[in-house]
Amino acid sequence: MRRSLWVIILLLVLVGFAGIQQYSSWSLSKPQEKSAGNPEGSVDAGSSGGQGRSAGQARGAGSRDAIPVLVAIAAQKSVPVQVRAVGNVEAYSTVSIKSQVTGVLMKAHFKEGQNVKQGQLLFTIDPRPLEATLKQAEATLARDSAQLQNAREQARRYADLVKKQYVSQEQYDKIRADADAAEAVVQADHAGVENAKVQLSYCYIYSPLDGQVGSLLVNEGNLVRVNDGTPLVVINQLTPVNVTFSVPEQNLVDIKRHMASGQLKVKAAFPSDEGQPEEGSLTFVDNAVDRSTGTIKLKAEFSNKERRLWPGQYINVALTLSTQADAVVIPSEAVQVGPEGQQVFVVKADKRVEVRPVTVARTNEGEAIIAKGLQPGEQVVREGQFLLGPGARVDIKKDVKDATDTTERKGEPARRGKGKGSEGGDS
């Protein structure tokens, strides 16, 4: 009996405690329910933000229908048919200056890297030994010339005596032979003198062409020898200059055919140079194809008046074969690769795009020459293709900056850093 009473008391306590907890929970939730049930208050508290978000969402939904893009108009113009390659600049002429006599290098009459003219004095080698040799040869010539004069006089006298039969014919013949021998000796002495003069002239080395000297490889005071392996200096002729390059052998037929109708023009340009490319002409086609590479070597000559081309440089070369008239041209970036090959997005009159397959004949300086699939005057998308699909509506922008800003607003609104929903919607 007592145990049952305690059980009933315990149950009453638990029921009372649960009632208190329920009342407390109802009391705490009552203001929130009132606020939730009062829609007018919520509108008053956040009307500006709510309306801004609704307007922004409505405009965002509308803007997704028109995708911002940049377009280009297919143009019809004359474009050159070119063969492009990487070429190497070579000096028109290269001369290694070496000594033709043995002696001490006394003086270098130029500075390293200096421009020199043809006939300008470059080096002086000690001339004293060769000057002495020349004087010796001249003295020998003078002695033998005197002996020749005596032999001629003696032969003249014996010619008169043999006519009067005062001397025998045999004696006269011997005297005349001695005179002829003396004359031959004098001629040999003349050659010796000329050779000595030539050897002496080798002590003064002159520039054989107009060009620019390189580093001085032998300094003053050194002994130089005939045909020494190391040259004294190297001179490169820079105006004009040659550019050598190789093209695939399959282009040889076209090159030979167009060369028959006239001289082919060649342009050379540097990727980092903003100036106009140098213009030259094709002057040489090698007489054999390189079997190891399957290419043919060509050479072009450039006037190089401003000396922009320098021996040893690698440059981009464009050999112009002919000119294609009335070609349909669009920017290269407008051509995309799809499941069926190359294609472009053509913008129709209703600002919707059409996916159209095209055939690109070739590319030239950032432009694609369309052989099939596009007409002059049609608009094609050149930026923003990754968001497009067949029939998509586009919003044509005027410049790259506008299209970039629009893409950022569409794809990444949170990164713009806007504080209010209305500002985000208006932007």
Secondary structure by P-SEA (a helix, b strand, c coil): caaaaaaaaaaaaaaaaaaaaaaaaaaaaaaaaaaaacaaaaaaacaaaaaaaaaaaaaaaaaaaccccccccccbbbbbbbbbbbbbbbbcbbbbbbbcccccccccccccccccccccccccccaaaaaaaaaaaaaaaaaaaaaaaaaaaaaaaaaaaaaaccccaaaaaaaaaaaaaaaaaaaaaaaaaaaaaaaaaacbbbbccccccccccccccccccccccccccccccccbbbbbbcccccaaaaaaaaaaacbbbbbbbbccccccbbbbbbccccccccccccbbbbbbbbccccccccccbbbbbbbbcccccccccccccccccccccbbbbbbcccccccbbbbbbccccccbbbbcccccccbbbbcccccccccbbbbbbbccaaaaaaaaaaaccccccccccaaaaaac
